[in-house]
Amino acid sequence: MNRDKEIYVLLTDTGTVLTRIIRTFTKDPLNHASIAFDHDLNEVYSFGRKNPNNPFFGGFVREDVRDDFFLDAMCAVYRCTVSASVYTNLRNQVQHFEQNQDLYKYNLVGMLGVVFNIEWERKYSYFCSQFVATMFQRSGMNLVDKSPLLVTPGDLQHTPALELVYHGHLHGYVGCQNSIAAASTFQTA
């Protein structure tokens, strides 16, 4: 039996200096992308800061969206229904990243490539939206009709493969205790 599963894509803006710099180039209000395996955002993965206080030390991270770093963050939560095989492939890939996280670094150079529309691939290096797009592509589902090396969070925001579930303050979303309460407080765009 092939049962569909749900995966979530979380776009955020934490208001950091780096986020503001990225926004000047992308013109997108939300400039960080993550994959979540549950609607409560307890299991969220991306490429970003390994230490919230140090923007220059980045790589593969499991994010705690309830951390003070995300206290004032704005967000959009998107749902994507995928086949069981795509879901399993995504899980396996993320597990591989977790087991080998010391190999992976943040792809700042690749992010600059996006600005100049140059596909700048670096082994073991990703920026957040590249990571999300790559994980889906390798799992058998393209979210965006372009190379993952050029995907921005704004591209993810506008893909028909994702359904907007919530838009607003991140803590307004994660503060909801169950899906019934959450459904009554969601602010869709």
BELHU-V595068 format. One record per pair of residues at least 6 apart in sequence whose ideal C-beta (glycine too) atoms are under 6 Angstrom apart, sorted by the first residue. I is the first residue (numbers start at 0). J is the second residue. D is the distance in Angstrom with one decimal. If there is no record, write none. Layout:
# BELHU-V595068
I,J,D ; I,J,D
This chain:
# BELHU-V595068
1,83,5.3 ; 2,83,5.5 ; 3,80,5.0 ; 4,81,5.7 ; 4,86,3.8 ; 5,78,5.6 ; 5,80,5.8 ; 6,79,4.9 ; 6,81,5.6 ; 7,35,3.9 ; 7,76,6.0 ; 7,78,5.8 ; 8,77,4.5 ; 8,155,5.8 ; 8,161,5.7 ; 9,33,4.4 ; 9,35,5.4 ; 9,76,5.7 ; 10,29,3.9 ; 10,32,5.6 ; 10,75,4.6 ; 10,152,5.0 ; 10,156,5.9 ; 11,31,4.7 ; 11,72,4.8 ; 11,74,4.6 ; 12,18,5.7 ; 12,29,4.9 ; 12,30,5.9 ; 12,73,4.8 ; 13,72,4.7 ; 17,54,4.9 ; 18,30,5.2 ; 21,30,4.4 ; 22,30,5.5 ; 24,114,5.0 ; 25,151,5.1 ; 25,153,5.7 ; 27,152,5.7 ; 27,153,3.5 ; 29,75,5.7 ; 29,152,5.5 ; 30,152,5.4 ; 31,127,5.3 ; 32,127,4.6 ; 32,128,4.3 ; 32,131,4.6 ; 32,152,4.5 ; 32,155,5.6 ; 33,43,4.9 ; 33,45,3.8 ; 33,62,5.9 ; 34,44,5.2 ; 34,131,5.6 ; 35,43,4.5 ; 36,42,4.4 ; 40,64,5.0 ; 40,173,5.6 ; 43,62,4.4 ; 43,64,5.8 ; 44,61,5.7 ; 44,93,5.4 ; 45,62,5.8 ; 45,127,4.9 ; 46,59,5.9 ; 46,105,5.6 ; 46,125,4.6 ; 46,126,5.9 ; 46,127,5.0 ; 46,130,4.7 ; 47,57,5.8 ; 47,60,5.3 ; 47,127,6.0 ; 48,54,5.9 ; 48,57,5.5 ; 49,56,5.1 ; 49,58,5.6 ; 49,60,6.0 ; 50,56,5.7 ; 51,68,3.9 ; 57,105,3.0 ; 58,103,4.8 ; 58,104,5.1 ; 58,105,5.6 ; 59,96,4.8 ; 59,100,4.6 ; 59,103,4.3 ; 64,169,6.0 ; 64,173,5.6 ; 65,173,5.8 ; 69,169,5.4 ; 72,169,4.3 ; 74,169,4.1 ; 75,166,4.7 ; 76,164,4.7 ; 76,165,4.3 ; 77,161,3.7 ; 77,163,5.8 ; 78,162,4.9 ; 78,164,5.0 ; 79,160,5.9 ; 79,161,5.3 ; 85,138,4.7 ; 85,139,5.2 ; 85,140,5.1 ; 88,138,3.7 ; 89,134,5.8 ; 89,138,4.7 ; 92,134,5.5 ; 102,123,4.9 ; 103,123,5.2 ; 104,124,4.9 ; 106,121,5.5 ; 106,124,3.7 ; 106,125,5.1 ; 106,126,4.7 ; 108,119,5.7 ; 109,119,4.6 ; 109,121,5.9 ; 109,126,5.6 ; 110,126,4.4 ; 112,119,3.2 ; 113,149,5.6 ; 118,146,5.4 ; 118,148,4.1 ; 120,148,5.7 ; 128,150,4.8 ; 128,151,5.4 ; 128,152,5.0 ; 129,147,5.1 ; 132,142,5.8 ; 132,143,5.9 ; 132,147,3.7 ; 132,150,4.0 ; 133,147,4.2 ; 135,142,4.9 ; 136,147,5.8 ; 142,158,5.0 ; 142,160,5.0 ; 143,150,5.2 ; 143,154,4.7 ; 143,158,5.4 ; 163,187,5.7 ; 165,172,4.9 ; 165,185,4.7 ; 166,186,5.7 ; 166,188,4.2 ; 167,186,4.5 ; 175,181,3.5
